[in-house]
Amino acid sequence: MAHISYEELSARLEEAKRLVKVGGKYRHYRSPESAYTVISLALQEDSELPCVVYRSSYSPDLIWVRNLDDWFAPVVNEAGETVRRFELIAE
C-alpha cells in the first residue's frame, strides 16, 4: 500500500481531534462504573486510519488502542438499546 501524504495524515488526525477529547474521560457501554481516559490520538501504521489511545481507571498501567470508527460504533446494551460504544462523561 502506498502511503498517503503528510498533509492527508495530518488532516485525519485533526478531524479525529474534533471528535474525541484528548484528556477526556469516557464511559464504555458495558462498564459504566469505570472511566477511560483518552491519552492521545494516533495513526494505525498498516491502515493509516486514526486510533484512540486510552487507559482505564481500573488498570492505569495498561494502555489500549482502538480504531476511531470502532470507538463511536453503535452497539446494543443489555437493555436492548442502541448506544455509542464510548460516551464522553468529563473533559
Backbone bond lengths (Angstrom), bond angles and torsions (degrees), N, CA, C in turn:
res aa  C-N    CA-C-N  psi(-1)  N-CA   C-N-CA  omega(-1)  CA-C   N-CA-C  phi
1 M - - - 1.448 - - 1.524 109.29 -
2 A 1.300 116.95 130.61 1.458 121.39 177.44 1.526 108.76 -76.97
3 H 1.303 115.57 137.69 1.462 119.79 178.83 1.518 110.10 -73.35
4 I 1.327 114.98 145.54 1.458 119.26 176.35 1.521 108.63 -84.21
5 S 1.308 115.82 171.77 1.466 120.47 -173.64 1.526 112.00 -69.77
6 Y 1.309 114.14 158.02 1.465 121.96 175.17 1.530 109.96 -56.02
7 E 1.315 116.73 -41.10 1.466 121.40 -178.88 1.527 111.07 -61.84
8 E 1.335 116.93 -43.42 1.460 120.74 179.09 1.525 111.23 -67.20
9 L 1.323 117.03 -41.25 1.464 120.15 177.26 1.526 110.47 -61.51
10 S 1.320 116.59 -43.83 1.467 121.40 178.42 1.523 110.93 -62.74
11 A 1.330 116.27 -40.09 1.465 120.50 178.90 1.524 110.68 -63.95
12 R 1.320 117.87 -38.75 1.468 121.24 177.90 1.522 110.99 -62.40
13 L 1.329 116.64 -42.43 1.471 119.68 179.11 1.526 111.44 -68.84
14 E 1.329 117.58 -38.15 1.463 120.74 178.25 1.529 110.86 -63.22
15 E 1.318 117.05 -41.02 1.463 120.88 177.08 1.529 109.97 -64.07
16 A 1.315 117.18 -41.89 1.467 121.04 177.97 1.527 110.57 -60.95
17 K 1.333 117.77 -37.86 1.468 121.70 179.28 1.526 111.92 -64.91
18 R 1.323 117.10 -27.03 1.461 120.04 176.80 1.533 111.39 -75.16
19 L 1.319 116.47 -22.16 1.457 121.04 -176.75 1.525 114.07 -97.33
20 V 1.326 117.04 -33.02 1.467 122.49 -175.71 1.521 108.63 -121.99
21 K 1.310 116.16 131.96 1.466 121.65 179.43 1.521 110.47 -88.14
22 V 1.331 116.85 110.94 1.460 120.28 173.98 1.523 107.26 -66.19
23 G 1.316 116.72 129.05 1.458 121.82 -174.53 1.524 112.52 92.21
24 G 1.331 116.39 -11.97 1.452 120.98 179.98 1.523 111.59 -73.06
25 K 1.317 114.99 154.09 1.470 120.89 176.79 1.529 107.27 -105.63
26 Y 1.324 114.01 133.71 1.456 121.59 -176.95 1.520 110.34 -123.91
27 R 1.327 114.58 154.98 1.452 121.87 176.21 1.532 107.49 -110.61
28 H 1.334 117.03 135.92 1.459 122.66 175.68 1.527 107.81 -91.36
29 Y 1.301 116.89 141.00 1.459 120.15 -173.93 1.527 113.94 -59.81
30 R 1.350 118.63 -27.75 1.467 120.65 -179.36 1.523 113.37 -88.40
31 S 1.333 117.60 -17.46 1.469 119.48 -179.11 1.529 109.33 -138.01
32 P 1.335 116.98 68.66 1.464 120.25 -176.13 1.522 114.49 -64.24
33 E 1.345 117.20 -16.13 1.471 120.07 178.88 1.521 112.11 -78.47
34 S 1.313 117.97 -13.71 1.463 122.18 -178.88 1.524 110.34 -104.61
35 A 1.313 115.79 145.84 1.462 120.85 177.23 1.522 109.25 -106.00
36 Y 1.309 115.17 146.40 1.460 122.71 176.96 1.513 107.50 -122.62
37 T 1.316 117.28 125.37 1.458 121.99 -178.15 1.517 110.12 -101.98
38 V 1.332 115.74 127.69 1.461 120.65 177.24 1.518 107.93 -76.91
39 I 1.312 115.86 122.37 1.465 122.53 -179.21 1.517 111.11 -89.11
40 S 1.334 115.42 -41.14 1.459 119.96 -175.00 1.519 109.31 -166.36
41 L 1.308 114.56 174.83 1.453 122.34 169.71 1.512 106.92 -117.77
42 A 1.314 116.87 149.32 1.461 120.36 -176.76 1.525 108.81 -147.03
43 L 1.319 114.92 173.62 1.456 121.30 175.33 1.518 108.55 -111.84
44 Q 1.325 116.14 131.62 1.460 119.38 175.81 1.518 107.58 -73.91
45 E 1.305 116.34 129.48 1.467 121.77 -172.16 1.516 112.94 -59.76
46 D 1.307 118.73 -45.97 1.464 119.17 -173.01 1.524 114.02 -76.81
47 S 1.334 117.91 -30.12 1.464 120.60 -178.56 1.524 113.47 -106.06
48 E 1.326 116.72 -17.16 1.458 124.20 -176.29 1.528 112.28 61.86
49 L 1.329 115.89 24.99 1.458 121.29 178.24 1.526 109.95 -95.73
50 P 1.341 116.94 148.81 1.465 120.44 179.33 1.522 112.16 -65.40
51 C 1.328 114.73 143.76 1.460 123.00 176.91 1.523 109.31 -131.76
52 V 1.315 114.78 155.39 1.458 122.53 176.15 1.524 107.66 -101.12
53 V 1.331 116.03 130.33 1.464 122.22 177.39 1.530 105.90 -106.47
54 Y 1.344 116.82 123.73 1.459 118.85 -173.11 1.526 111.79 -149.42
55 R 1.338 114.63 167.19 1.474 121.26 176.85 1.514 108.05 -135.86
56 S 1.318 114.66 153.64 1.462 119.97 179.60 1.521 110.43 -94.58
57 S 1.317 115.36 157.79 1.468 119.92 178.33 1.521 111.33 -72.01
58 Y 1.324 117.98 -26.52 1.464 120.71 -177.01 1.525 113.52 -86.24
59 S 1.320 118.49 -14.65 1.473 121.10 176.21 1.533 109.25 -147.41
60 P 1.336 117.04 69.90 1.468 120.78 -174.14 1.523 114.61 -63.72
61 D 1.325 117.54 -13.44 1.464 119.43 178.72 1.528 111.77 -81.93
62 L 1.338 117.69 -10.74 1.457 121.12 177.21 1.526 109.77 -98.64
63 I 1.311 116.99 130.86 1.462 123.28 179.49 1.527 107.38 -109.13
64 W 1.321 116.10 133.30 1.465 122.35 -177.22 1.523 110.52 -117.07
65 V 1.321 116.49 154.89 1.461 123.17 176.41 1.523 107.41 -132.78
66 R 1.329 115.66 132.09 1.471 120.57 178.81 1.524 108.63 -137.38
67 N 1.319 116.41 138.69 1.453 122.01 177.05 1.530 109.43 -58.09
68 L 1.323 116.76 138.90 1.464 121.60 -177.06 1.530 111.89 -57.05
69 D 1.325 117.37 -43.00 1.468 119.72 179.62 1.524 110.95 -61.63
70 D 1.324 116.93 -37.98 1.458 121.43 178.93 1.533 110.86 -71.63
71 W 1.326 117.50 -32.47 1.463 122.67 179.23 1.531 110.52 -55.39
72 F 1.327 116.43 -42.57 1.466 121.24 -177.48 1.526 113.51 -100.27
73 A 1.317 118.20 6.92 1.458 121.16 -175.86 1.525 110.93 -59.61
74 P 1.326 117.13 140.50 1.459 119.46 175.14 1.526 109.79 -72.61
75 V 1.324 114.88 138.61 1.465 121.89 179.14 1.534 107.76 -135.79
76 V 1.313 116.43 161.25 1.461 121.51 178.38 1.522 108.07 -102.05
77 N 1.338 116.11 122.81 1.465 119.91 -178.99 1.529 110.67 -83.78
78 E 1.335 116.66 -178.48 1.463 121.86 -176.60 1.519 113.13 -62.90
79 A 1.336 116.87 -24.46 1.465 121.24 178.82 1.529 111.83 -84.85
80 G 1.330 116.45 -0.73 1.452 120.29 179.88 1.514 114.33 84.99
81 E 1.333 116.53 9.39 1.462 121.09 179.92 1.522 110.09 -90.72
82 T 1.319 116.61 145.86 1.460 121.06 174.54 1.519 108.07 -88.16
83 V 1.325 115.99 122.88 1.465 122.83 -178.31 1.528 108.47 -135.82
84 R 1.328 116.35 169.49 1.464 120.71 173.03 1.518 109.23 -74.91
85 R 1.335 115.22 147.86 1.471 120.05 178.75 1.529 110.30 -58.24
86 F 1.345 118.08 -47.28 1.464 123.64 176.96 1.513 109.46 -122.01
87 E 1.330 116.15 141.19 1.455 122.38 179.05 1.526 108.76 -128.94
88 L 1.329 116.58 133.03 1.464 121.31 179.09 1.523 109.60 -66.36
89 I 1.365 116.40 130.75 1.457 120.34 177.79 1.525 112.10 -116.57
90 A 1.343 117.41 -22.93 1.471 120.60 179.06 1.525 108.83 -162.55
91 E 1.331 114.72 149.28 1.468 119.32 177.19 1.499 110.30 -105.29
